[in-house]
Amino acid sequence: MKNIPFHFPSKTGVCEISAHIYTPEDGYFETVMVIHHGMAEHQKRYEGYIRFLCDHGIAVYMHDMANHGESNQDPELKGWFGKRNGWNALIEDYREMVLRAKQEHPSCRIIVMGHSMGSFIVRMYVSRYPQDGFTGAIFMGTGGPNPAAGAGKAAAAVIGAVRGKKHKSNLMNTMAFGTYGKKFEGRTPFDWLTRDREIVDKYMADPYCGFLFTVQGMSDLVRVNAASNTEAWARGIPPELPILLISGGLDPVGDYGAGVQKVAEMLKESGHTRVTTKIYPECRHEVLNELNRDEVMADIAAWIKEK
């Protein structure tokens, strides 16, 4: 596959975004997928999936989220999106990627996709900008309403006022993710990500993975989750848009499948008739890094072909 890097200023105002365009080696494709990665990771972790898509005639646009991966120029600012409204700026950064893909390939289908925190950002994007011409959406590793959202907002406000918005709080991290590993073997704090131990070990050894968010960054995460789980969010999405919800049945972010089903129900109740839900019973959070990832990728390719 071919790889074209580019950069643009983040709408957060705190960094420059590092992005890439990946195309099949022969240069022929009719579909472009614009991917948003999750919290505390980066786009290089998706190289296997990107190569799979290119081998199946699908080009990919993907960026490192603000202050993640190559979009981070100061290690102290990982997980920092600005003093306020960072989550909205992240949506705008993603839109920049989609609009560029649309402008450069006006005859191609545009599929939008987000994983985990990225799924909440992409969910907000498709609701806020239905006029942008995307033709399908994949929400991977997503979740329903978080009952602790109110407490999270309150904690972020208090800790931010006392320690500063750039402070990184172990307390907030524990509040948000402390229970995620309880159902698993406990070999590492990140066993909930995937059954593939090699992937977990690589994640833990990667300085651009698993880092603490700033207090304000945690607030942004809570807010984008809350905003993407409202009736208004569902009503904003074009009812005819094909949507694929894909998750692991042992993913705590999706409440072990229950939260994902809630999202599907919310969409269907608002009139969406082209919602497909695929839950892999034995998979954990990162289905693209699971032991059966070849099956997962093949299912995604089949869904795209059908649509």
Secondary structure by P-SEA (a helix, b strand, c coil): cbbbbbbbbbccccbbbbbbbbbcccccccbbbbbbbccccccccaaaaaaaaaaacbbbbbbcccccccccccccccccccccaaaaaaaaaaaaaaaaaaaacccbbbbbbbccaaaaaaaaaaaacccccccccccccccccccaaaaaaaaaaaaaaacccccccaaaaaacccccccccccccccccccccaaaaaaaaacccccccccaaaaaaaaaaaaaaccaaaaaaccccbbbbbbbbccccccccaaaaaaaaaaaaaacccbbbbbbccccccccccccaaaaaaaaaaaaaaac
